């Protein structure tokens, strides 16, 4: 089933938004001219950014399969962005049809498409919350309508924490979320680095911050581990490029590293 959601608020089509640009890079159609222009400017500076987006999406699918394999069938996906292919509920419910998923985003365009695109299996539940990652207490209160927070939950934070530019605030948000879920839960997180492309990515982020919303920052992998995975058991292979996290068996050369680094941490 899909829970009921409210109507949309106003959408500012003149200011590029990261969720819509991400959708554009992934080949989606739920974006506006300002988003496409900003996306093209950044891609011209660093063509690898499109590979970043696709690697992040592929990591999501592999991580969800890993989580389901651990017997976890509840997901709190914060910063979900616009629906594309292989969203969290689609991957999870193919393997565990009774999975329960709550999506969270603050872009009204995401809300506008949530009812139509975030459909659930008959056995499971998919809900959507319009909220900001900066309000973890509010997110948890609303998520508890759908998720049993006394049972293990996978907290999904893919491509959202780079928009929390203050490290202390970013760490506190993740700590608050993980403190609210029991032993056996896990954190699935991907964050922005400049490990693969160096100063070109740093310049692209500066360009984004001049024109887009919300602003963002990058972090080194050790800082990602320190801020977000303290007190958790980090699953092998650790904090790595999304292309390197348990890649699906394939022939040919391995995919090159991307600037999106990721990890999964278990709350034991």
C-alpha positions as CSV (number, residue, x, y, z in Angstrom):
1,X,0.0,0.0,0.0
2,X,1.0,3.7,-0.3
3,X,0.0,6.1,2.5
4,X,-1.8,9.3,1.7
5,X,0.2,12.4,1.2
6,X,-0.7,16.1,1.2
7,X,-0.7,18.4,-1.8
8,X,2.3,20.3,-3.0
9,X,3.7,23.6,-2.0
10,X,5.1,26.1,-4.4
11,X,8.0,25.0,-6.6
12,X,10.6,27.6,-7.6
13,X,11.6,26.6,-11.1
14,X,14.2,29.4,-11.5
15,X,16.7,28.2,-8.9
16,X,18.6,24.9,-9.6
17,X,17.9,22.2,-6.9
18,X,20.2,19.3,-6.3
19,X,17.4,16.7,-6.4
20,X,16.3,17.8,-9.8
21,X,19.8,18.1,-11.2
22,X,20.5,14.5,-9.9
23,X,17.3,13.4,-11.7
24,X,18.6,15.1,-14.9
25,X,22.0,13.4,-14.7
26,X,20.3,10.0,-14.2
27,X,18.3,10.6,-17.4
28,X,15.0,11.5,-15.7
29,X,12.5,14.1,-16.9
30,X,11.4,15.7,-13.6
31,X,13.6,18.8,-13.9
32,X,13.4,22.3,-15.2
33,X,15.5,24.5,-17.5
34,X,17.5,26.0,-14.6
35,X,18.3,22.6,-13.4
36,X,19.5,21.4,-16.8
37,X,21.6,24.5,-17.4
38,X,23.3,24.1,-14.0
39,X,23.8,20.4,-14.5
40,X,25.3,21.0,-17.9
41,X,27.7,23.7,-16.5
42,X,28.9,21.3,-13.8
43,X,29.2,18.4,-16.2
44,X,31.3,20.5,-18.5
45,X,33.7,21.2,-15.7
46,X,33.7,17.6,-14.5
47,X,32.2,15.1,-16.8
48,X,32.7,12.4,-14.2
49,X,29.8,13.8,-12.2
50,X,27.3,11.8,-14.2
51,X,29.2,8.6,-13.3
52,X,29.0,9.7,-9.7
53,X,25.2,9.9,-9.9
54,X,25.0,6.4,-11.5
55,X,27.5,4.9,-9.1
56,X,25.5,6.2,-6.2
57,X,22.3,4.7,-7.5
58,X,24.0,1.3,-8.1
59,X,25.4,1.4,-4.6
60,X,21.9,2.0,-3.2
61,X,20.7,-1.2,-4.9
62,X,23.6,-3.3,-3.6
63,X,23.3,-1.9,-0.1
64,X,19.6,-2.5,0.1
65,X,20.1,-6.1,-1.0
66,X,22.8,-6.5,1.7
67,X,20.4,-5.0,4.3
68,X,17.6,-7.4,3.3
69,X,20.1,-10.2,3.5
70,X,20.6,-9.3,7.2
71,X,16.9,-9.6,7.9
72,X,16.1,-5.9,8.0
73,X,13.0,-5.0,6.2
74,X,12.4,-1.4,7.4
75,X,14.1,1.6,5.6
76,X,14.2,5.3,6.4
77,X,15.5,6.9,3.2
78,X,16.3,10.6,3.8
79,X,17.1,12.8,0.9
80,X,15.5,10.4,-1.5
81,X,15.4,12.8,-4.4
82,X,13.1,12.3,-7.4
83,X,12.1,8.8,-8.2
84,X,14.0,7.0,-11.0
85,X,14.7,3.3,-11.6
86,X,15.4,0.9,-8.7
87,X,14.3,3.1,-5.8
88,X,14.7,1.7,-2.3
89,X,11.2,0.2,-2.1
90,X,11.5,-1.5,-5.5
91,X,14.8,-3.2,-4.6
92,X,13.7,-4.1,-1.1
93,X,10.2,-5.4,-2.0
94,X,11.4,-7.6,-4.8
95,X,13.3,-9.6,-2.2
96,X,11.0,-9.0,0.8
97,X,7.6,-7.9,-0.3
98,X,6.5,-6.9,3.2
99,X,9.2,-4.3,3.5
100,X,8.2,-0.9,4.9
101,X,9.9,2.2,3.5
102,X,9.6,5.8,4.5
103,X,11.0,8.4,2.1
104,X,12.0,11.9,3.2
105,X,12.7,15.0,1.1
106,X,12.2,18.7,1.3
107,X,11.8,19.5,-2.4
108,X,8.1,20.1,-3.3
109,X,8.6,18.5,-6.7
110,X,9.5,15.2,-5.1
111,X,6.2,15.5,-3.1
112,X,4.4,16.2,-6.4
113,X,5.5,12.8,-7.8
114,X,5.5,10.7,-4.6
115,X,1.9,9.3,-4.9
116,X,2.3,8.4,-8.6
117,X,5.8,7.0,-8.6
118,X,6.5,5.6,-5.1
119,X,4.1,2.7,-5.3
120,X,4.4,-0.2,-2.9
121,X,3.8,-4.0,-3.0
122,X,0.5,-5.1,-1.6
123,X,2.2,-6.7,1.3
124,X,4.4,-3.8,2.2
125,X,4.1,0.0,2.9
126,X,5.6,3.0,1.3
127,X,5.2,6.4,3.0
128,X,6.6,9.9,2.1
129,X,7.4,12.7,4.5
130,X,8.1,16.2,3.4
131,X,10.8,17.3,5.9
132,X,14.3,18.6,6.2
133,X,17.2,16.4,7.3
134,X,18.1,19.2,9.7
135,X,15.0,18.1,11.8
136,X,15.8,14.5,12.7
137,X,13.4,14.6,15.7
138,X,10.5,15.6,13.5
139,X,11.4,13.0,10.9
140,X,11.5,10.3,13.5
141,X,8.2,11.3,14.9
142,X,6.5,11.1,11.5
143,X,8.4,8.0,10.5
144,X,7.0,6.2,13.5
145,X,3.6,6.2,11.9
146,X,4.9,3.6,9.4
147,X,8.0,2.1,10.9
148,X,8.4,0.2,14.2
149,X,11.3,1.9,15.7
150,X,11.7,-0.8,18.3
151,X,12.8,-3.1,15.5
152,X,15.9,-2.8,13.3
153,X,15.8,0.0,10.7
154,X,18.2,0.9,7.8
155,X,18.8,4.6,7.9
156,X,19.6,5.6,4.3
157,X,21.6,8.9,3.8
158,X,22.8,8.9,0.2
159,X,24.0,12.2,-1.2
160,X,22.3,14.3,1.4
161,X,24.9,14.9,4.2
162,X,27.2,16.9,1.8
163,X,24.5,19.6,2.0
164,X,25.1,19.9,5.8
165,X,28.2,21.9,5.6
166,X,28.9,22.2,9.3
167,X,30.6,19.0,10.5
168,X,29.3,19.2,14.0
169,X,25.7,19.6,12.9
170,X,26.1,16.8,10.3
171,X,27.5,14.4,13.0
172,X,24.7,15.3,15.4
173,X,22.0,14.6,12.9
174,X,23.3,11.1,12.2
175,X,23.9,10.4,15.9
176,X,20.3,11.4,16.7
177,X,18.9,9.2,13.9
178,X,21.0,6.2,15.0
179,X,20.3,6.7,18.7
180,X,16.6,6.3,17.9
181,X,16.8,2.8,16.4
182,X,17.7,-0.4,18.1
183,X,20.7,-2.8,18.0
184,X,20.7,-4.6,14.7
185,X,19.9,-1.4,12.7
186,X,22.4,0.0,10.2
187,X,23.5,3.2,8.5
188,X,23.9,3.3,4.7
189,X,25.6,6.6,3.8
190,X,27.3,8.1,0.8
191,X,29.0,11.5,0.9
192,X,31.0,13.8,-1.5
193,X,34.8,13.7,-1.7
194,X,37.4,14.9,-4.1
195,X,39.4,11.7,-4.0
196,X,39.0,10.8,-7.7
197,X,39.1,14.1,-9.5
198,X,40.8,16.4,-7.0
199,X,40.6,20.2,-7.6
200,X,38.2,19.8,-10.5
201,X,35.5,18.5,-8.2
202,X,36.3,21.2,-5.6
203,X,35.9,23.8,-8.3
204,X,32.6,22.2,-9.4
205,X,31.3,22.3,-5.9
206,X,32.2,26.0,-5.7
207,X,30.3,26.6,-8.9
208,X,27.3,24.8,-7.5
209,X,27.4,26.9,-4.3
210,X,27.3,30.1,-6.4
211,X,24.2,29.2,-8.3
212,X,22.4,26.2,-6.7
213,X,20.5,25.2,-3.6
214,X,21.2,23.9,-1.1
215,X,25.0,24.5,-0.8
216,X,27.4,21.7,-0.3
217,X,30.8,20.6,0.8
218,X,33.2,17.7,0.4
219,X,35.0,15.5,3.0
220,X,37.9,13.1,3.0
221,X,37.1,9.5,3.6
222,X,38.6,9.4,7.1
223,X,36.5,12.3,8.1
224,X,33.4,10.6,6.8
225,X,34.2,7.6,9.0
226,X,34.9,9.8,12.0
227,X,31.8,11.9,11.7
228,X,29.2,9.4,10.8
229,X,30.3,5.9,11.7
230,X,31.6,6.3,15.2
231,X,30.3,3.5,17.5
232,X,29.2,1.4,14.5
233,X,30.9,-1.7,13.0
234,X,31.8,-0.7,9.5
235,X,31.1,-3.4,7.0
236,X,33.9,-4.5,4.7
237,X,35.3,-3.1,2.4
238,X,35.0,0.1,4.6
239,X,34.5,3.6,3.4
240,X,35.3,3.4,-0.3
241,X,34.3,4.8,-3.7
242,X,30.7,3.7,-4.5
243,X,32.1,1.7,-7.4
244,X,34.2,-0.4,-4.9
245,X,31.6,-1.3,-2.4
246,X,30.8,-5.0,-3.0
247,X,30.5,-4.6,-6.8
248,X,28.4,-7.1,-8.6
249,X,30.5,-9.7,-10.4
250,X,31.2,-8.6,-13.9
251,X,33.6,-9.2,-16.7
252,X,36.1,-6.7,-18.0
253,X,37.9,-3.9,-16.2
254,X,36.6,-2.8,-12.8
255,X,34.7,0.6,-12.8
256,X,37.0,3.5,-11.9
257,X,36.7,5.3,-8.6
258,X,34.3,8.2,-8.3
259,X,34.1,11.1,-5.8
260,X,31.1,9.6,-4.1
261,X,32.4,7.6,-1.1
262,X,30.1,5.3,0.8
263,X,29.9,2.8,3.6
264,X,27.5,0.7,5.7
265,X,27.7,0.6,9.5
266,X,26.0,-1.8,11.8
267,X,24.7,-0.9,15.3
268,X,25.7,-3.8,17.5
